[in-house]
Amino acid sequence: MNLILCDDDKVFLNKLEIRIRGLCQKHKIAVKMECYVSAKEMLEGIKNLDEISVFFIDIDMPEVNGFEVASYLKKWNRECCIVFVSNKDDLVFQSLVYHPFFFIRKAHLDEELEPQLLELQKKAGKKVPQIELQTGRQSVKLALRDIWFVESEKNYLLFYREKDTRDEAIRVRMKMSEAEKKLEAHKFVRTHKGYLVNMNYVYRLREKELLLLNGKSIPVSRNYLNQVRMKIMGVVME
């Protein structure tokens, strides 16, 4: 795993690095690490964001805080894992917007770090899940991470990727209930009778809509509102 650690508290940063190296040695995890004492220094020092898999970031930092860093990182590499490490436990709910892999409390580092490091190792070794879609006479395999949302259109479903227009979306003859059954275990949630959304790309929940990271808005009906809220809350705890 390639890890980046960023915290303006040098003493804690050193402690975190030592703990991670010790756990990686214990569990025989190959790891490369870089440490930074400021977000600005970190962003300037990273040469290739696509090669970094995990970021351990403090939230309360001067100049550029952890939330701002997370927003920037997700725009460049949405597949990266962000672990917030903070002594401000009350920020856990605000952190949900940035879809962190986990929120580690500094006061509970020794008990929370090891299980999350092992989960990160599992995630790094997993194959990219896919769905096979039948479009007319052709069969298309689509990585689930590439699907932003699904929209119903009469007897068909439209599978949208990040930049797809309506005409560019993959059109499949399928029921929404069938798609929901296949995707619900992969952080997809039904927001409306005609929409299924990948929670990895949700930026904000408003009263009657979900705003995605690419600027598109998806309707949320009253019948599905509580389900959407619970899914958002559950993302950070998985």
C-alpha positions in Angstrom: 0.0 0.0 0.0 1.1 3.6 -0.7 0.2 5.8 2.3 0.4 9.6 2.8 0.2 10.9 6.3 -0.5 14.6 6.9 -0.8 16.3 10.3 0.6 19.7 11.6 1.2 18.1 15.0 4.8 16.6 14.5 4.7 14.6 17.7 1.4 12.9 16.7 2.5 12.4 13.1 5.6 10.6 14.3 3.5 8.5 16.6 1.1 7.6 13.8 4.0 6.6 11.4 5.5 4.4 14.1 2.2 2.7 14.8 1.5 2.0 11.2 5.0 0.6 10.5 4.7 -1.6 13.5 1.3 -3.0 12.5 2.4 -3.5 8.9 5.4 -5.4 10.1 3.1 -7.5 12.4 0.7 -8.4 9.6 3.3 -8.6 6.9 1.9 -5.7 4.8 4.2 -4.1 2.3 3.9 -0.4 2.7 5.4 2.9 1.4 4.8 6.0 3.4 5.4 9.7 3.1 4.8 12.2 5.9 3.9 15.9 5.7 3.3 18.5 8.4 1.1 20.7 6.2 -1.5 20.2 3.6 0.1 22.7 1.2 3.5 20.8 1.5 1.7 17.5 0.9 -0.1 18.7 -2.2 3.1 20.2 -3.6 5.0 17.0 -2.8 2.7 14.4 -4.4 4.0 13.5 -7.9 1.3 11.2 -9.0 -2.1 11.2 -7.3 -3.2 8.1 -9.3 -0.6 5.9 -7.5 -1.6 6.9 -3.9 -4.1 4.6 -2.4 -4.6 5.9 1.1 -4.4 9.3 2.9 -4.4 9.7 6.6 -5.3 13.4 7.1 -5.8 15.6 10.2 -8.8 17.9 9.9 -7.9 20.9 12.0 -4.8 22.3 10.1 -3.8 25.9 9.3 -4.0 27.4 5.8 -5.7 24.4 4.2 -7.8 22.1 6.4 -8.4 18.4 6.0 -11.9 18.8 4.5 -10.5 21.1 1.8 -7.7 18.6 1.1 -10.2 15.7 0.8 -12.3 17.7 -1.6 -9.3 18.3 -3.8 -8.1 14.7 -3.7 -11.5 13.3 -4.6 -11.6 15.5 -7.7 -8.3 14.1 -8.9 -8.7 10.5 -7.9 -12.1 9.4 -6.6 -10.9 5.9 -5.9 -8.4 7.0 -3.2 -9.2 6.2 0.4 -9.3 9.0 2.9 -9.0 8.3 6.6 -9.6 11.4 8.8 -7.6 11.4 12.0 -8.8 14.0 14.5 -9.1 14.9 18.1 -12.4 16.7 17.3 -14.9 13.8 17.5 -17.8 16.2 16.8 -16.5 16.6 13.2 -17.4 13.0 12.2 -20.8 14.0 10.8 -19.4 16.8 8.7 -16.8 14.4 7.3 -19.5 12.2 5.7 -19.7 14.6 2.8 -16.2 13.6 1.7 -16.9 9.8 1.9 -14.0 8.9 4.1 -13.0 5.3 4.5 -13.0 5.8 8.3 -12.8 8.5 11.0 -10.1 7.7 13.6 -10.2 9.5 16.9 -6.7 10.4 18.1 -7.5 9.6 21.7 -8.5 6.0 20.5 -5.7 5.5 18.0 -4.4 2.3 19.5 -7.8 0.5 19.4 -9.1 2.0 16.1 -6.0 2.0 13.8 -5.3 -1.8 13.5 -8.7 -3.0 12.4 -9.0 -0.2 9.8 -5.5 -0.9 8.4 -6.5 -4.5 7.9 -9.7 -3.4 6.1 -7.6 -1.1 3.9 -5.4 -4.1 3.0 -8.5 -6.2 2.1 -9.8 -3.4 -0.1 -6.5 -3.0 -1.9 -6.5 -6.7 -2.8 -10.1 -6.8 -4.1 -10.9 -7.2 -7.7 -13.0 -4.4 -9.2 -16.6 -5.5 -9.2 -18.5 -5.4 -12.5 -22.0 -5.8 -13.8 -22.8 -7.4 -17.2 -25.4 -5.5 -19.2 -27.3 -6.8 -22.2 -27.7 -4.0 -24.8 -29.7 -5.4 -27.7 -27.5 -8.2 -29.1 -24.3 -7.0 -27.4 -23.1 -7.7 -23.8 -21.3 -4.9 -22.0 -19.2 -5.3 -18.8 -19.2 -2.1 -16.7 -17.2 -1.5 -13.6 -19.6 -0.5 -10.7 -17.3 2.3 -9.8 -17.9 3.8 -13.2 -21.7 4.0 -12.7 -22.8 7.3 -11.2 -26.6 6.7 -11.3 -29.3 4.7 -13.0 -32.5 6.2 -14.4 -35.6 4.4 -15.5 -37.2 5.2 -18.9 -40.4 3.2 -19.5 -39.2 -0.5 -19.9 -35.5 0.5 -20.0 -32.8 1.7 -17.6 -30.1 4.2 -18.4 -26.8 3.6 -16.8 -24.9 6.9 -16.5 -21.1 7.3 -16.2 -19.6 10.6 -15.0 -19.8 12.6 -18.2 -22.6 10.8 -20.0 -25.4 12.7 -21.6 -28.8 11.0 -21.9 -27.9 9.8 -25.4 -24.5 8.5 -24.2 -25.8 6.5 -21.2 -26.0 2.7 -21.6 -29.6 1.7 -22.3 -30.7 -1.7 -21.0 -34.0 -3.5 -20.9 -34.3 -4.2 -17.2 -36.5 -3.4 -14.2 -35.3 -1.0 -11.6 -36.0 -3.6 -8.9 -33.6 -6.0 -10.7 -30.8 -3.4 -10.9 -31.4 -2.4 -7.2 -31.0 -6.1 -6.2 -27.7 -6.3 -8.0 -26.3 -3.0 -6.9 -27.6 -2.3 -3.3 -24.6 -4.2 -1.7 -22.2 -1.9 -3.5 -23.2 1.5 -1.9 -26.1 2.1 -4.4 -29.3 3.4 -2.9 -32.8 3.9 -4.4 -33.7 7.6 -4.1 -36.9 7.6 -6.1 -39.0 5.1 -8.0 -37.0 6.1 -11.1 -33.5 6.5 -9.7 -30.7 4.5 -8.2 -27.5 6.4 -7.1 -23.9 5.4 -6.4 -23.3 6.9 -2.9 -19.6 7.2 -3.6 -20.4 10.2 -5.8 -22.8 12.1 -3.6 -21.7 15.5 -2.6 -24.7 16.8 -0.6 -28.2 15.8 0.5 -30.8 18.5 0.1 -34.4 18.4 1.1 -35.7 16.9 -2.2 -32.5 16.0 -4.1 -29.0 14.6 -4.0 -26.3 16.7 -5.5 -23.5 14.7 -7.1 -19.8 15.5 -7.4 -20.2 16.2 -11.2 -22.9 18.8 -10.5 -25.9 16.7 -11.5 -28.9 16.6 -9.2 -31.0 13.5 -8.5 -34.5 13.7 -7.1 -35.2 12.2 -3.6 -38.9 11.3 -3.0 -40.4 11.4 0.5 -40.8 7.6 0.5 -37.0 7.1 0.1 -35.7 10.0 2.2 -35.0 8.1 5.4 -33.4 5.3 3.5 -31.0 7.7 1.8 -30.2 9.4 5.1 -29.4 6.0 6.7 -27.2 5.0 3.7 -25.2 8.2 4.0 -24.7 7.7 7.7 -23.6 4.1 7.1 -21.0 4.8 4.4 -18.4 6.0 6.9 -19.1 3.2 9.4 -18.6 0.3 6.9 
